[in-house]
Amino acid sequence: MNTPPRLDLRQTQSQTLVMNQQMQQAIKLLQLSNLELSEYLDKELEDNPLLERDESHPELDKEPEQDNPEKEDTDPPLMDFDAGSAHVDSSHGSTHKNSIMGSTDNILENTISDKKTLREHLLEQVHMSFKDPRDRIIGALLIEQLDESGYLRDEPNHLAQRLGCSIERITNLLPQLKQCDPTGIFAKDLTECLALQLDEKKLLGAGMKKLLENLHLLGEHDYKQLSHLCGVEEDIVKEMAEDIRTLRPKPSIDFDHSVTQTIVPDVLMKKLPRDLGGGWKVELNSDTLPRVLVNRDYYTTVLSQTSDKKDKSYLSEKMQAASWLVRALDQRAQTILKVAASIIEEQNPFFLYGIEFLKPMVLKDIAKDINMHESTISRVTNNKYIGTSRGIFELKFFFSSSISSVDGGADYSSEAVKAKIKILIDAEEIKTILSDDALVKALKLEGIEIARRTVAKYREAMNIPSSVQRRRVKKNVER
């Protein structure tokens, strides 16, 4: 005889998170940049009569709120912050209150356009062409140096000094950047701009190169002298001149000429002088941070003049929505500031010494430091930019994987390891070409433990040929 199954009724407790409309709105606000937030608030202002835009930008003179008082006696740099600014102190064992709100130091001259700008067009190509975050950062910064014609006139040594990287790294990236569309972009001058376009058309022969070296004679219509210099008949020179006239002397001509800064930082940082305690001053960009106020006087006036229940209910609903939005905006501002300040604290060597000192860092590191969820850090760092003395960077640029050190000390960013591999290879002579095994040994001498296959992977990611191919190229060059 089969015994029927017993029904066992038990009471259990479980926690579930109900994503209400306000929580969804808070998440949405966190993901928006300042400019996107401004557009969002425009719609809210139309929908809610109790909201109004605050056009003033008063000084934030309230006492900064300490995020983690227990950190005061620890060694890492300390941070004070309020809804508008933060101070990251790079000196150990001391704290400082927020002082004067720093100005933007004319970091930006920004423009906004519905049409895609040259900067946006180039950034898309840089992000697709370069896998190395350092190369992307350098590429983005070089875009900022373009003049209105689309030329890059600054010398590599000046750019390298500003970034804290080698001149070789800059010069190795430039040929790839000069392959970007529109053709001729990143040229140092008119001659190179035209040469890049002629090379694309397979018209850059020896005679054409000579013609480009003497453009002043072309302007004077001195075809006889050009014929002599180019070693061709005058009729051929005139045909070559016609080919040149079909080119674009300004590669930026089809784009918005305001190539400088179409992306506006949400956060600004600058180095504080010693008399103010040193370290970094971090603040939200008040020029683009939209503010809204709740018009309580209007609410009180209208409420006292109506007796209709539906009208009162409507006003109450709008008051709650307006009050919550203001609180959510303040929380958003403080969250962005916390995340940015924590990133700056972690990446202090990069800001002090340059791109080769970018530390390995993942979302979890920042989440743990400021006691927030990784998903929150991800939302904050996506599409948020910080303006620094080294340029403008997206916050997510500062995250990368790591390689363990031999002595158990600080880990190395995978991008820093790639940079070291590149430096070793750039210094090669024909008799000292380094195989991947040799690179492993060289890196180990610097305290970096890494497998040969990882070296090969990083080398290939940087489009660097094998040691056999590099030796063959150097032999051909020396012939």
Buried (B, 14 or more C-beta within 10 A) or exposed (E): EEEEEEEEEEEEEEEEEEEEEBEEBBBBBBBBBBBEBBEBBEEBBEEBBBBBEEEEEEEBEEEBEBBEEEBEEEEEBBBBBBBBBBBBBBEEEEBBEBEEBBEBEEBBEBBEEEEEBBBBBBBEBBEEBBEBBBBBBBBBBBBEBBBEBBBBEBEBEEBBEBBBBBBBBBBBBBEBBBBBEBBBBBBBEBBBBBBBBBBEEEBBEEBBBBBBEBBEBBEEEBBEBBBEBBEBEBEBBEEBBEBBEEBBBBBBBEBBBBBBBBBBBBBBBBBBEEEBBBBBBBBBBBEBBBBBBBBEEEBEEBEEEEEEEEEEEBBEEBBEBBBBBBEBBEBBBBBBBBBBBBBBBBBBBBBEEBBBBBBBBBBEBBBEBBEBEBEBBBBBBEBBBBBBEBBBBBBBBBBBEBBBBEEEEEBBBBBBBBBBBBBBBBEBEEEEBBBBEBBBEBBEEEBBBBEBEBBBBBBEBBEBEBBEEBBEEBEEEEE
